[in-house]
Amino acid sequence: KKSKTFTCPLLFVRFIPGGGSTKTMLASLLLVASAVDAGLLRGSGILSRRFGGEKQSVDFVLGGLEGRWEGSPAANSTTHFYQDALLDHFANELGDAQHWSQRFYVDDSHWGGEGYPVFLYIGGEGPQGPVSPRLFMYELATEHRALILALEHRYYGESRPVPDMSTANLKYLTSHQALGDLARFVQYIKSFHPGGPPDTASTPPLSLQASPKRSSFVVFGGSYPGNLAAWLKLKYPSLIEGSVSSSAPVFAEYNFEQYASVVGFALGYPLIGGTQECYDIVAKGTEQLRSLVESTSPMGTSEAIPDALKPCTTINDELDLSTYEATVFGAFQGVVQYNLEGRPPYVSDVCAEITNASHATALDALASAVSLVLFDGEPKCLPSSFAQDAISGLANESFSAAGCDLDCASMRQWIYQSCNEFGYFQTTTGNVSNPFSSLKSVNLANAGQAVCQRAYGITDYASPAKNDLGLAANTAYGARELSSSNITVVNGNSDPWHSLGIVNSTDPFFNSGDAGSSFPQAVTPSESIVEIDGTAHCRDMYASGVFGEDPDPISWAHAVIRQNVARYVSA
């Protein structure tokens, strides 16, 4: 059931950010059919249904809370379209700029008026709805009597700057253009005056009790929008006073091997219900599965493959095999990325199933765990066609029908951003704490390069944009070296995306992926690192008590964020 109440972008979730007929969220880019957060799982209908389809990660989690709250959490929010958004912020056009209509939301129910702060929630790789009271940002807004805004990201939801998503038209879908949108929108809001001429820039017209011109602006975002939150303060420092950047993978990486390593860490982490035995059985089970799948021609036709692991279609080649193996990997990705965020089974549940003594072999244990996660215990087959399960939905160049609201498709857009700027292709080829290394076909050639080539018709695709120092996104923003001020960077050490983020120097994934030390982590005195033990993707973004009594690490993190935001708004 669709509810505007629960729309909060994020992401990642690459979840893949991810998507199926393009719908799924977080597996390797092979399941490209839904993101994290994130962004970010993708691909098959199975993963789509289990992990939220093309929902952004926070939206997906909030949707699971619908039955726990009374009333409409966004009843005080109004929806508008900013008609003066620019198609290209960097074009050398004088008087002939192209404009388009960008969706945004306003909640002034708590705003104290002139001089009181403005909190802006940044939309990301999926449709954006009003800011939910289930978010910690909303909790802080009520404390500070802040005006609450949310801006939908270009190309997502109902915010469409071009008529279709042909590869040529996707050229305006970049983080740089998105930051330009945010900067222009902030300037628009600051320029509003209730005593001035009627607002003609938005439909319906913006109406506020006072001018926000002298208000302190603080931005919030999680997963890919967490990147944007940090980068907005970096690139447009005079427009906002502070930024809270949650679960932000600021280090762009083409071959994202660490994702599997953090999933392995989580499966063995006692604090969240993992055990070394669980990790070992998963590693052995995937090894047995790979051997069995390869033992026949065509691959995957052995009668010894458990029902829950049988491929749905013939595995004809490496690309089909990678799609199949990515589905197995994806089952564990989703569990870890959303652990303890209201969407069981959790790591503890999966590990309890895996280590159950009733399983005769590690392969049986693996099959039982995959069935628990993807089929609620009722075995079905696994997607195994690269063309049908990974590419067909991505190749659709049409936006969803007008009025799709929060159900608009997002996968083609997000994967294009991954191909063009960030990579983030989650593979199983790493050799550090990786129980999925036997699933060898989930490699960069199959789960990254081939997807970008086939989905967008780029036959000579080699990698995201790069230069002599590496990926261009890292040189543009500094990666883990945020030379800015008043940014609070929050990560959970059980979130696979934290391995691309700014973390404590004691974290095993500190500076991970930066083999040449081209972008060593560095923060300025006014920037804060908040790393939370045992938590998953964007966990800090939810309001106090949303999932029951908050564990001590979350209470501590909220206290630090609250203190920093108070400092930002008083600056």
N, C-alpha and C positions, 0 to 999 in steps of 0.2 A: 504494500500500500504506500502510495507516495505521500509525503508530508513535507511541506515547505519548512516546517518547523525544524527539521534536522539537517539543514544544509550547511556544512562548514567545510570549506575547501582545505585541502592540504596537499598529501599527498601523496608525495610522494606519492604514495603509496604507491609510487610508480605503481605502485601498486600497480604497477606499472603502472605508478601510478600506474594499470593494466586493463584489457578488455575484450571480448569475445565475439560473437559474431563479430566480435571484438570485444570480448568482455572477460576480464579476469583480473586479477590484480597482482602481482608480485612474483611471479615465477620467473623464468628467465625470459628474455625478450622473445622467446619462442612462443610462449603462450600468449603472445601478443594478442590476445583477444580480450583486456581491462585495466592503475596504480595504481605505490606504494604505491609514498610518502615517505608521488612520491611518489611515496612517490613515495611500491610501485610493483604488482603481480600481473599477469596477463593471460590471455589466450583462450582457454577452452570454456565451453559452457559450464562444465563442472566447477572449475575454479571460480568462474564468474558468479555462480549461484552461491557458492560457499563463502567467498570472500568479498562480495559486494559489487561485482560487475565493474561498471565504469565509475562508481562512486569514488570520490576522493576519500582518503583514509579516515579523516575525522568525521566526515559525513556518514560514512559506513558505520562507524562505531556509535555515533549518536542515534542513528536509526534503530539500533538495537535497544535503546533506552526508552522507546516510545511508550511502552506500556507501564513504565514506572512513574510517569508524571501526569498530573492533571492539567487540563487546559492546553492552550496553544502557546508554546514557548516564545513564539515570534509575533504574537498578536499586536504588539505595539510598533512593528516595523512597517515602513512603506516602501514600495518598489518604484524605482525611477529609471529612466534611460537618459544618459548624458549624450546629447546629440552632437556635441562639439569635440568628440574624441578625434584624434588625428590618425590617419592611416599610417603615415611614415613621419616619425619625429625627426628624421635626419635628412630629409629631402631638401634640396636647395630650391624651394618653391616660394615665390613672392606673390602672395595674393591668390594662389591657385591650389591651395592645399586641399586634399580630399578628406572628408569627415565621415564619421560613422557613429552608430548608436551603441553605447556601452551600459550594461545594466549595473545598477548599484542600489543599495538599501540604506535606509535611514531609520534609526530608533532614537528619538529624542525624549523618551519617557522619563529618563533619569537626569537629563542635562540641566545643569544649574544656570546655563546661559552664558553671557559674555564673561570671558576670563576663565571659564571652566574648560577642562581639557576635551580633546577629541581623540577617540580611539578608532583606528582604522584596521579592519580585518582584511587581509590580502587574499584574494581568490587565486586558485591555481589550476591544476590539470583536471578540471572537471566543472560541472555546473555549480554555481555559487548561490546559496540562499541567504536568508537573513541570519544574523548572528544569534546563536542559541544561548539561552540562559544556562545551559549545561556546560558552558565554557568558562574557564577561569578568567578570561578577558572580560566577560560580562560581569562576573563577580567583582572584578576590580573597577569596572565602569560604574557600578552602583555605589561603590565606596567613594569614588572621586567625582561622582555626579557628571560623568562624561557623556558627550554625544557619541553614539555608536554608529559607525559606518562600515559597509562592506562593499568592495568593488570586484566585480567578476573579471576574470582574465580574458583578454582578447582571444577569439576563436573558440571559446568554450561556452556551453550553455546557450543563452540567447544573445551573446555578445559577438557579432559576426561582422568583421570589417570588410569581408569579400564575399562574393556570391556563392563560391564553392571552395572545396579543399583540394583542387588540383595541385600538383607539386609546384607549379609556377606561382599559384596564389598563396602558398604556404610561406613564401619568402619573408612575409611580414610577421611571421610567428617566431619571435625571438625574445629572450629575456631583456635585451636592451630596449626593444619596443615596449615591452610590458612595464619596464621601469619608467619609460617616458609617459605611458598612460597614467601611472600612479602619480607622478610628479604633476602632470597637467590637472589631474583630478583634485589633488590637494590644493593647488593654486585656485581652482574653481571654487572649492568649498570656502577657502579663506576670503575670496572676493565677495561672497554673498553678504548682503546687508538688507535687513527686513524693511528699512525705510527707503531703499533705492528703487530703481525701475523693476517691474515684474521680471522674474527669471524666465528667459526664453531659451536657455541652453539645455534644459532638461524637460522631459515629458514623463509624468506630469511635472509642473514647475516645482522647484525646491521651495520649501517654506520652513523657516526656522524662527524662533522667538528672538534671536539675537545674532550678531555677527560673530563668526568664529575666528576673525582675523587675529585677535590677540590670544587665542587659545594655544596651549601646548598640544602638539600632535604626537601621538605614540602609535606605532604600527606593530601588528602582530601577524605572525604567519608560521605555519608548520610544514615540514617536508620541503618540497620545491618552493612554496610560498615563504618558507622560513629563509631560504636563500634570498628571495626578493626583499624580505623585510630587512635583512642585513645589508644587502646591496643598495637599497634605497637610501639608507643612512650614509653609506659609503659614497655614492655617486651624487646625491642631492642633500648634502648635510644641512643646509640652511632651512630646508622645508619642514623637517621633523626634529623633535627634541630627543626621541629615543626609539629603540626597536627591541622587541622580544622575538628572537629567532629560535624556533623549536625544531629539533630533529632535522637540521638543515645540512644536506650533503654538499657543502660549499666546494669541496675538491672534486672537480669533474674527472671521471676516469672511464675510459673506453671499455676496458676489460675489468669488470667489477668482481674480482674473485673473492674479496673479503666478505661479501655478503654470506656466502656459504660457510665461511669460517665462523662468523658470529652465530649463525644458526647452529653450528656444531658446538660452539661454546655454550649456548643456551641449553641444548639438550643434555649437557653434562654439568650444568650449574645447579647445585643443591638448593640455593636460595629460592629458586623458582620451580623446584620440583624435578629438575634434571638429575641424571646420575651418569657416572662413567659407564655403567652397564648399558644404559639406554643408548648412549653415543656409540658404543662398540657394536651393539646389535644392529643399529641402523647402518653402520659402515659395512658390516658383514652381509646384511640383507641386500643392500644395493649391489655389492660385489656378486652375490649369488644371482641376483636378477639379471645383471648385465651378461653374465656368463650363459645363463639359460636363454636369454633373448637372442644372443649371437649364435647359439648352437644349431639353429635350424635355418633352412632356406625355403620360403621367405623368412626373414627374421621375425621372432615373436610368435611363432606358431606351435611351440612346444606345449603339449598337454600338461606338462608339469608346472606351468605358470599358474599361480593361484587366480581364481576368478576375479578378485579385486584388482589384479594387475594385468589382466589381459588387454591387449590393444583393441580398439574399436574397428580399425581398418588395417589393411595390409601395410606392413612397414617395408617400403620399397627401397629406401636409400637412407643416407646419413641424415638428411633433413627431416624425414619422417621419424627416424629414431630419436633425433634431438627433441622433437615435439613431444614424443612419448615420454622420454626421460625427464623433460622439463615439467611435465605434469606430476610425476612422482616427487621431484624436488619441490615443486610448488606447494604441495600439501603441507610440507614442513615449514616452508617460508611463511605461509599465511599464519600458521599457529604461533610461530615465534614473533612475527612482526606485530600481531595483535594480542599478545599474551596478557592475560589478566585485564582485558579491556571490554568485558561484558559479552564476548563472543566465544564461548567454549566450543570445542575442547581446547584446553590450555596445555602448556608444556607438561605439567604434572599429569594430566589425563593421558596424553599421548605416550609418555614414558611409562606410565602404569600399564598401559595396554601392551607396549612393546616388551616389557620385562615380565609379563605374565608367564608363569611357568608352564601353562597349558600349550604353548606354541612349540611344535616339534623342531622347527628350524628358524633361523634368523629371517629367512625369506617369508615364512608364515607370519612371523611377528610384523614384518614390514607391511605385508598385505593387510593385516588386521588394522594396523595404524592408519594406512591410507584409506581404507574403507570407513573407519571411524570419522576421519576428517572430511572426506569428500562425499561419502554416501550415507552418513549416519548409520553405518554398520550394515547396509544392504549393498553387497558388491555389485558393481557395474563395470563396464569397460572404460579404458582410458583413451582420450584423444590421441591420435597417432598419424594424422595427415598434416603435413606442413602446409600444403596448398589450401586445404579446407579449414583447418583449425587455427592456423597462425596467420595466413595471408589474406584470405578472402574478405574478411571484415575490414582489415586495414586498407585494402585497395579501394574501398568505396569512397569516392571523392565528394559525395553529397553530404551536406549537413543534415541533421535530423529535421523532421518537419517542424515548421514554425509552431510555437506553442508547446514544445517538448518540455520546457521549463527545467525541472531538475532531473529529467530523464534523458537529456540530450547525450548522444554518443560523444566519446572523448578520446578513444584510443588512437585513431589516425593522427590526431593533433599531437598527443603526448609522445608517441613513438617518433614522430618527425622531430620534435624537439630533442629527443634523445639522440637520434641519428645526427642531427645537425650541430648540436652544441655540447651535450653532456656525456654521451655514452650511457653509463649506468647499466650496461648489459650484464646481468647477473649470471655468471658462469660457474661451472663446477670443477674448473681446472686448477684451482689453488691447492697447495700442498701443506697448508697450515690448519690444523684442527678442522679438517674438512671430511666429514663422513660420507660425502656424496661424490668423492673423486672417481669412483668406478663408473659413474654416469658420464662417460667421456665425451659423448656427443653434444652435451650442453656446453659447447665451446664458443669462442668469439666468432669464428667463421660462420657457424650455423645460427647461433642465438643473437648475433648482432649484425654482422656484415650482410648475410644473405637476406635477413629481414628488410634491411634498408634498401638493398638492391631491388628486391621483388615488390615490396609494397609501394615504392615511390618511383620505380622505373629508372633508378640511377645505376646503370650497369657498371660504371667505373667507381662506385662508392668504395672508399678505403677506410675512412674514419671520420669522426666529427672534425670540425674546422680546427686546424692546428697551425703552429708556427715553429720556429727553431727551439723554443722553450717548452713546447708541449701543446696541450689543448688550448685553443684560443680563449675559452671561457676562464681558464685559470689565470692567464695573463691579463685578461680584462678586469677581473675582480680581485686578484691576489690570492685566490683559493683560501687556505687557512690563515693567511696573513691579512687580517682585516685592519687596514690602517685608517681607522675611523674613531668614533667615540660613542659612548652611551648605547652600546649594544649588549644585550644579555643573550648569551648563546646557551641553549639548554639541550642536553642529550641524555638518553638512557643507555646504560652500558649493555643491555640485552637487546637493543634495537640494531638490526643489521646495518641501518643507514648511519649509525654513529661512527662507523669506521671510515666514513668520508667527511666527518665533521671536525669541529674544534672541541677537543676533549682534554682531560687532565693528562699531564706528562707521564703519569704512572699507568695509564691505560695501555693494554697490549697493542691497541690499534692507533696509538699516537703517531701522527705523520704517516700512516699506512698508505701504500700505493705510490708514494713520492720517492721512488728509488734514487733519483738523482739529486734529491734535496733542493729541487728548484723552487719550491714554495713551502719552506719550513714554517710551522705554526708560530705565530706571534700575535699577541694582543696588546692593546694600549691600556694605560692605567684605568680608564673609565669603562673598559669592556669587561664583562664578567663571564666566567665559565661555570656553568651549573651542570654537573654530571651526576645522574641519579642511579644508584645501585639497584639492579634487578628490574628495571622498567623498560617498557617497549616503546614503540613509535608514538611520539607526540603525547605521551601520557600526562605530561605537565599541563597540557592545554585544557584539560577537563576540570570543571568546577570542583570545589571541595566536596567530598562525600558522594559524588556521582555514582561510584561503584561500591558504595559502602564506606566503612571507616578507612581513611587513607593510611597507608603505611608511613612510617616515620620518614623515609627518604622523600616521599612526595610532600609531606608537610613541611619539611626543611626547604625543598626546592620552591614551593609556593611562597614561603616566608622571604626567601632571597629575591624572587621575582617581584613580590609585593613591595619590598623595600626599594628596589631599583626603579620601579615604575613611579613610586612616590617621589623619588629624586628627580626623575625626568620631568614630571609635570610641575615641579616647583622651581625648575631651572629658570 
